Amino acid sequence: MTIISLSEYGKDFQTKLISLLIEDIHFFLSIFETLKVEFFVDQTYRSMYKIILLHFGKYEKTPTYDNLETYIKNIKNEEIKNQLYNILFEAKACDSLDSEFIKDTSKTFCKHQKIKESLINMAGYLKSEDFDKIEDEMMDVVKKVNVDTDDHDYWSEFDDRAENVRYKVVTTGWQLIDNELQGGLAANELGVIIAPAGAGKSMVLVHLGASAIAEGKNVVHITLELGKRSVGTRYDSWFTRYPLDKIPFHKEEVKRN
């Protein structure tokens, strides 16, 4: 099932999310660029989140519960005021037992929404051949779905850095490149392939994907250039070593491989 709004996680989830946005500035900074007001379907939660955003925009920090209570006092509509007070008091009373789950789930939801939005935008830009906007959109999504605002202690982390260990490394399939990359492409790193038109960038990406598949990894191959048939045929060629134009003449052998 595809989750399309935070309301589908339930009222308690949203209340705890509001609580974490108030109390944990690092979490807020990691998510506020992708957490849109409209993700909250309930108008009261939207209003509360808008207040938090407005306060942050003015003071560059999240509001305290006392700050929020002051904001709410100035609202003239009694019904809305009472609803906001209810959320405020419930958020204040939230425990922290499942805070990591709330954070991870919220971040994943926002990342998925941002990626879907960007893919739709890029498809439109591709039709109009506005490649500069495609590049801008790609840079924006990479920036916003990989934000890391965790605290780092430079001195205490020296031993870990000195070990020169790269975690969750996936081979590129080329020993020479793997040697230069200390084993391959690692988690939380972005690999970029740059070459002129027609130099084989698409086949390089297929090689990287196929090498990872051969290592038992799950691979998502996204392209704004080739159709799925062309991409699939390239993977067929990689796994069987038949040239692209020979695949149709060796269908049974390709299936077996």
N, C-alpha and C positions, 0 to 999 in steps of 0.2 A: 504494500500500500504506500502511495506517495503522500507524504505529509505536506500540505500546502499552506498551513498557517499554524502559529503557535497555539491557537485555541484547541487544536486537536490533541495537544499534550495534556490538556486539562487546566482547571483554575489553579490548583495547588502548585503546579509546575511554573505557571506564569508569575504567581506571587513570589515563589522562591527566586525566580529569575530577577524580578524587580529588586528583591532584597540583596542579591549578589551584586547587581549593578550599582547599588548604593554603597555597599560596604567594601567592595573589592575593586579598587581603582585599576589594578592591573588587568583584571578580567574585563572591566568596562573598556579600557583602552584597546584590548585585543578584539573586541566585537562591535563597538559602536558604529564603525564605518560600514559594516554589512548588516547590522540589525536595524531594519527599517521599521518605522512607526506602524505601517500598514500590516506588518506581520502579526500584530496584536489585533484581532478582530473586534474584541470588546472595546467600546469607546472609552471606558474608564481606565483600562490598562494603557490605551494609547495616550490619554491625557497625562497619566502619571509619567510615562516614558518621555513625553514631550517636555514636561517640567524638568526632568533630570537632564535632558539634552540642552535645554535653554540655560540651566544653571552652569553646566559644564562649559558651554560656549562663552559665558560671561566671566567665569572665575577659573576655568581650566582645572577644575576638580569636581568630583561628584558631590551632591548636596548631602548634608546630614539629615537625620530624621526630623530634627528641630527645624532645619531650613524648609523641609517639605511641608511641615505642619504650618509654617508661616505662609508659604505660598497658597496652601489650601484655604486658609482662613480668609484670604482676599477674594475667593471665588464667590460670586453673588448667587449663583444657582444652588439652592440648598440641597437638591437631590444629588447633583454631581458632587457637591462638597462632601456629603455624607458617604457616598460611594468611594470617594478617594480616601477619606479617613479610614474606612474599613480596610482597604487595600494596604494603607500605610501601617495600621496597627497589626494586621496579619503578617506583613513583611517583616516588621520589627520583631515579631514573636517566632519567626522561622528558626528551626534548628539547622545545624550544618552537617547533618549526617550524610546527606546525599548531594552535597554541594558540587563535588567533582563530576558527578553524573549530570547534574543540571548544566554545568559549564560545558562539558564535552558535547552533550546533546545539542545545546544551543549553538555552539560554534559550528558543528557539523551541519545543522539545519541552515544556518546563514551562509555557509560556504556553498552548499548545494544550490541555494536560491541565487547566489551571485554568479555561479558558474552557468546555470541555466539562462539567466538574464543575459550574460555576456555572449553565450553561444547564439542566442536569438539575435542579438544586436549584430554580431559578426556576420551572420548569415545575410542580414540586410545590407551590410556594408559590402559584402562580397558581390551581391547582385549589382550594386552600383559601382563596383570596382574601386571603392574608396579604401585603398590598402593602408593609408596612413591611419585611418580611424580603426582599422582592424588591429594594427600594431599597438595603438594607444589602448584599445580595449583589452588586449592580451596582457599588456604591462600592468594595467589596472587590476585585472583579476588575479594575476600572480602576486601583486603587492598585497591585496586585501585578504586573500585567503591563506596567506602564509605569514601573518603578523605574529611575531614572537616578542612579547613584552615581559617575559620572565626576568626576575632579578638575576644578576650575575655578580659573583664575587671574584674579582680578577685574581687575587692572591691565593685564595683557597682552591681555585680550580686549576692551578698550575700543574699539579701532578697528573691530572686527567689529560690536559693538553699535551704534556710532555710524553705521554705514552704513545702519541701519534697513532691512535686507533680510530678507524672510521667504521661506524656501525651500519649494519644492514646494507652491505655493499652488494651490488648486482653487477655481474660481469658485462662488459660491452661486447664480448665475443671476439675481441682482438687482444691478444696477449700483450702486444707492444703498447696499446693504449691503456690496458689495465695496469701495466707496470708504471706508467706515468701517473695514473689516477690512484695509485696505492690500492689496487684491487678492483676498481670499477667505479660505477656511479653509486653514491651513497645516499641514504635517506636524508631528506631536508636540503638536498642540493639540486640545483637547476643546471642541466646540461644543455648547451646551445650548439647547434650544428650550423655553420656558416659556409656557404659556397655559392658560386655563380649559378645562374639558371642552367638547367640541364646537366649539372655536374653529378647528380645522383643522391641528392639529399633525401628523397623519398625512400630510396633503397637503403640508405644508412639507417633511417628510422625503423624500417622493417627489420633490418639486421639486429638493431638494439632490442626491439620488441620480441623477435623470435628467439634471440639468445636468452632473454629473461624467461620466456615460456619454456625453453629447453631446461632451464634451471628450476622449473616448477613454480614460477611466479605467475600471478594474475596480471594481465596487461590490458590497459585501456589505450587504444590507438585512436587519436582524434586528428582529423585532417580537414582543412578548409579548401583543399585542392582536388583530391582524388575521390572517386566514388568507391563504395565498399567493395564492388567487384574487382576494381583495379588493385585495391589494397590487398584483398584476399588472394588474388593471383600472385602478387609479389611474395606473400607468405608461402604459398604453394611452392613457388620457385625456390625459396630459401630452404625449406624443409626437404625438398626432393633433389635439389641441385639441377633441375631441368631449366633451361632458358625460358623466359616468359612466353615466347612464341611457340614453344614445344609442348606446353602444358596440355592443350586440347588433344594432342596425339598420344598422350600417356595417362588418360583419365583413371584407368583402373590402378595403375602403379601409384599415382598420386594419392588416390583414396587409401591404399594400403599403407602408405607412409604417413 
